[in-house]
Amino acid sequence: QLQLVESGGGLVQPGGSLRLSCAASGFTLDYYAIGWFRQAPGKEREGVSCISSMGGKTNYADSVRGRFTISRDNAKNTVYLQMNSLKAEDTAVYYCAAAPIHCGATPSQGYEYDYWGQGTQVTVSS
């Protein structure tokens, strides 16, 4: 069964850090771009970042550029999202998704992605 599982979410104070993981099972991520997305209550899904299949290309939403870093370890079949200097407006459910595509210049809303994880909650609050 093809599956993506996110982990690493939680409650953190403003200015803090979290590292999200996206682990794949049932298929190899080697040939897939991986995107991170988030959705806050009452808001549309937002593309956060994308990393190409071999990691050579990445993109970031303007709202997270300079604070978030996407990376991947294909040997572990896992993609990461390091989130630093977190703000209250980063609060959302974060999802990872996989697609055999190239990352564009900016993150998309995710309609072209084939496989999705169940999401992990990130709450930034004092």
N, C-alpha and C positions, 0 to 999 in steps of 0.2 A: 504494500500500500504506500502510495506516494504521500509524503507528509512533511510539513515544515512546522517546527515547534520553536516559538519564541520563549525566552526567559531573561531574567535580570531586571525586570521592572520592580517598582516599589515606591515608597514614599521617601522623598529627599527634600532637604531645605533648599531654598534659593541659593544659588552659588555652588551647590554641590554637584556631584558627578554620579553617573550610572553607566554601566556597560551592558547593552543588550546583546543577546546571542540569538542566532537563527540557525538551528540545526536541521539538516535534511535527513530523512530516512526513506528508503525504498527507491532512491535514485541519486545519481551523482550531480552535484552542482557545477561540475567543471564546465558545462556547456551553456550555463544559464547566467544571465545578468540577474542580480538580486537588487530589489528595491526595498526601501523602508518607507512606510507610510504611517500617518497618524490621523486619528479622528477624535476630536473633542466633542462633548455633548452639544447638540444643536448646530454643529458645523459640518461642512463637507469634508470628505477625505482629502488629505493634503499629502503630496509627495514630498518626502524629506530628503532622500538621497538614493543614489543608484551606483552600483559598482559593476563593471563589465566582468565577463566570464573569467578572464585571467587577471583581473585587478588593475589593468593598465589605465582604465578610464573611470573617473568618478564624477559625480555632480552633486550639488547641494542646493537646497532651497535657500533663498536669501536670508530667511529668518534664522537659519542655523549655521550658515557658513562661518567658519572660524571658531565655532564652539563644538561642533559634532565632527567626528571622523569615522568614515566607513572603511572596513577592511575585510579581508576574507582569508581563510586558511582552507584551501581545497583539500589538503591532506586530511583535515578533520571534518570536511563537508559542512563547514560552519562559516557564517558571516557575522560580523560584529558591528555594532554602532556604539562608539564611545561618545558619551554626551557629557560635556563639561559646562561649567558656568550656567547651570540650569536656571530657568526662569519660570514663573508661575504660568506663563502662556505656553510653556512646553507640555503642560498637563494634557494627557490624551491617552487613548489606547493606541499602542504602536504595533504595527503589523509588518511582517516581511513577506515578500512575494518573489516568485521566480518566473522568468520568461526567457526564451531563446532569442533575445533581441540585443541591440546595442543601446547603451545608455545615451540619451540625448544630451543636449547642452544644459537642460534643466530637468528636474524630476517631473514625471508625468503624474496624472491622477490614478494611474494603475490599471486602466481598462484593458491594456494589452497583456497583462500578466495572467499566467495560467494557474499557478499554484499559490495558495495563501496559507499562512499560519492562522492560529486562533486569536492571536493578539496578547499583549501583555500591558498591564496598566502602569503608567508612569504618572505620579502625582508629585508636583513640586509645591510645597507649602511649608510655612513656618508654624 
